[in-house]
Every structure is written in C-alpha cells, then in structure tokens.
Amino acid sequence: MAPQSVIWKLEDHTRAKHIILRKYLDAWLPILIREGRRGLLVDGFAGPGEYVGGEIGSPLIMIDAYQQHRADSLRRGRVKFLFVELDPERSAHLQRKLRTHLQSQPLPPTATYQVYTGRFVEAMTSLLANGCEQYDAMFVFVDPFGYSHAPMSIIRDLMACPRCEVLITFMYQGTNRFLDLDYRTKQQHYDSLFGTTAWRTITLDTPDAQTRQRRLHDLYRQQLLTVAGARYVRSFCMRDRKNTTHYFLFFATKHRRGMKEMKRAMWKVDPTGNFVFSDCTGLEQGFLLQNDDPAILAQKIYNHFRGQKVTVDDIEEFVLADTEFFKYKSSLSLLEEKGQIVVYGPEGRRKGTYSDLTMPVLFS
Ligand SMILES: C[S@@+](CC[C@H](N)C(=O)[O-])C[C@H]1O[C@@H](n2cnc3c(N)ncnc32)[C@H](O)[C@@H]1O
C-alpha cells in the first residue's frame, strides 16, 4: 500500500533502487554533460526528498551525484533538474530539503533546478510542448507507487527526444492485484499503462500468477521496444527471499553505451538484506547478478553465433541487447583459447585483445 504520510520508512528494495540510480548517474553525467552540451534530468515522481531515518530521496541523490562528481567537464556543460511531485505537502517538504541542502552546497551557475507540483503527465506534456530539442540528452526517472500515472504514450513521446533514456519502476504487485480484483473498472488505466489492450487477453487467459507475471512483463517490454521506440530494453526484478517479485525496474534507451552503463550499475548492486536483484529479461526465474563467470557468457555467445563470421561489434551488440552481461572480453578470450573462434586481427595483434570492434571473428 502506498504510504499516506508525507515521509515514510526507506525499505531495502528502495535502497537498492537508489544505489542503481546513483551508480548509473555517476557514469551517465560525464558522458552526456560536457562543454557546449545541455542535459535534463527529470525525477517524475520525486517524493518528499527524505525518508524517516533521514536518508535522502531520489531528487537529492540526483543533485548529489552531480555535485560530488569528480569530472570537471561536467561543470562546463549545462544541466537542469526537474522534480515533479503531485502531493503539495511532499512537494513543500522536498523544496525545503533542497533549499537547506543548497544553502550549504550551492549549485554552480551552469546548473538549475525546478520543482513542479502537479502530475507527471502534465509536466511532461508541457516539457514536450516547449521543445525537448533544447536538450542534448535527457534522463527520466519514472517511479510511481502504482500503475496509472505513467502512460506508454508519454514514454513514447519522451523517447523521441534527443538521446532520452528512461528508468521505470513497474509496480508489478499492485498491477497484478488490481488485475485480479477489479480489472474491468481499471481498463483505461491499464490500456494507457501498456499502450495497448493486449493485457486483457493475458489477464483473462492466464491461469497462474507466475505465468501472468511473465506475460505482463514481456508485454510491457515489447511495448517499450515497439511503441516507445527503444533500441535496448532490460528489466531487473527485485525479489525477496521467498522469491516474491516486488517490482521490475525497466531501463530503455536507444544507445548502446547507455545500456552498458546501466548494466554496470545493476551488477554493482549488492544484495541488500532480504532482497536480491536479478536480471529478468527473457528468463523465467531471473538471473542473479552475482555470477560473473565468463564461461556462462562464452557459452551464450558461442550458441548464438556458431558457424557464422561476424565482427566484434556484432558480438558486443548481442551481449548488450540480448544478454544480462555487459563485459565480454574474457568470454571471447576463453573461446579463442579453446579454438572455438578465430579472430582476424591486424598483424601483431595479441591473442585475447578485442578493442578493435571491426575485427572479423569466425565461430567454428
Ligand atoms: C514511490 S514515491 C517516489 C519516491 C522517490 N522517487 C524516491 O525514490 O525517493 C512516488 C511519489 O509520486 C507521487 N505521485 C503520485 N502520483 C503522482 C503523479 N501523477 N505525478 C507526480 N507525482 C505523483 C507520490 O505522492 C509519491 O511521493
């Protein structure tokens, strides 16, 4: 249940989400914001900026990631933070937190922020109407409690902006519960969440909760690819020890580098207390992001390309788009050692080096 109070207790699964957000921004900021460039960071469901134990919320995590970053080039680019919060009391709380924080650590003149008290959809509609082309890059964090305030049509319009990436919390449990109880009265919400009516067949035709979860997840992912126009989509699921899924975190981007950095961030999240993160894309049970044995990926790469001649670039594309991994060089090295691939590198190339993405690779 969504809390009614202005601030609430930070749960472990939110803590893990915050670690991912922070680690991703640490990587994203210097790549996208530098001299002559302008970036926009949106926290579409910003919350009050603080939890009852004094821990900071996502808007302050964003600001802090920017302020603490060691790359000076960041300060030569321009950045705007837009925090959207519907609840007036939470918005007021957030504004106080931001003022206090920025009094002791002011933003440089190249950075600004705005708190919009209102709905995510309204804020994004106005942003889009004013032209998102003024930004060279955008990152939008969509972190609602429920399922009815972030329609696929808005995600699609945002993804059409230059270099826009989205990180979306998909509250599976809430969605599933309502689908069970009163889906008929909620049809419009689900239609707009998914951007299609196809979910109706899933809820009516899928007998067990596990299969339904998988099919709803897959539908949402498919919609991000086909309707929102993302090139890369991965999802991560937060589960408790009883293997109950608490939420999915979907990341969607058109850029390979963005996906690489997000995976790097996901892999760095240690299991927190009673929760574990798994890569959920395309796997029934999810892949625990702890096992980085290169032999697992080597097998996947080999199975996929067996008998073909491709480039290192094709392999990287496969690894980033279609597997849970992001590092692949040790896996190629294993395959090369075993003679399962032949790499046609320039004269003098050392075995086990794959930095030239144009090199042809022949799989036996
Ligand atoms: C899960 S909490 C956000 C937590 C925050 N992102 C964090 O990680 O610290 C969701 C917030 O969205 C707000 N909210 C609910 N509906 C909204 C809407 N339509 N637009 C913007 N904010 C909304 C709620 O008041 C709540 O504070």
The ligand as a MOL file (V3000), in Angstrom:
LIG
                    3D

  0  0  0     0  0            999 V3000
M  V30 BEGIN CTAB
M  V30 COUNTS 27 29 0 0 0
M  V30 BEGIN ATOM
M  V30 1 C 7.4900 5.9230 -4.9430 0
M  V30 2 S 7.2550 7.5580 -4.4380 0 CHG=1
M  V30 3 C 8.6940 8.3620 -5.0540 0
M  V30 4 C 9.9420 8.0550 -4.3200 0
M  V30 5 C 11.1360 8.7860 -4.8570 0
M  V30 6 N 11.2560 8.6410 -6.3010 0
M  V30 7 C 12.4100 8.2530 -4.2120 0
M  V30 8 O 12.9810 7.2860 -4.7580 0
M  V30 9 O 12.8490 8.7800 -3.1920 0 CHG=-1
M  V30 10 C 6.0610 8.1620 -5.5630 0
M  V30 11 C 5.7230 9.6310 -5.3940 0
M  V30 12 O 4.9320 10.0320 -6.5080 0
M  V30 13 C 3.9440 10.9530 -6.0670 0
M  V30 14 N 2.8730 10.9270 -7.0970 0
M  V30 15 C 1.7550 10.1780 -7.1230 0
M  V30 16 N 1.0920 10.4020 -8.2720 0
M  V30 17 C 1.8150 11.2920 -8.9840 0
M  V30 18 C 1.6670 11.8830 -10.2780 0
M  V30 19 N 0.6200 11.6010 -11.0550 0
M  V30 20 N 2.6120 12.7280 -10.7060 0
M  V30 21 C 3.6920 13.0300 -9.9210 0
M  V30 22 N 3.8760 12.5050 -8.6820 0
M  V30 23 C 2.9600 11.6390 -8.2250 0
M  V30 24 C 3.5590 10.4420 -4.7000 0
M  V30 25 O 2.9920 11.4860 -3.9260 0
M  V30 26 C 4.8960 9.9460 -4.1590 0
M  V30 27 O 5.5250 10.9460 -3.4100 0
M  V30 END ATOM
M  V30 BEGIN BOND
M  V30 1 1 1 2
M  V30 2 1 2 3
M  V30 3 1 2 10
M  V30 4 1 3 4
M  V30 5 1 4 5
M  V30 6 1 5 6
M  V30 7 1 5 7
M  V30 8 2 7 8
M  V30 9 1 7 9
M  V30 10 1 10 11
M  V30 11 1 11 12
M  V30 12 1 11 26
M  V30 13 1 12 13
M  V30 14 1 13 14
M  V30 15 1 13 24
M  V30 16 1 14 15
M  V30 17 1 14 23
M  V30 18 2 15 16
M  V30 19 1 16 17
M  V30 20 1 17 18
M  V30 21 2 17 23
M  V30 22 1 18 19
M  V30 23 2 18 20
M  V30 24 1 20 21
M  V30 25 2 21 22
M  V30 26 1 22 23
M  V30 27 1 24 25
M  V30 28 1 24 26
M  V30 29 1 26 27
M  V30 END BOND
M  V30 END CTAB
M  END
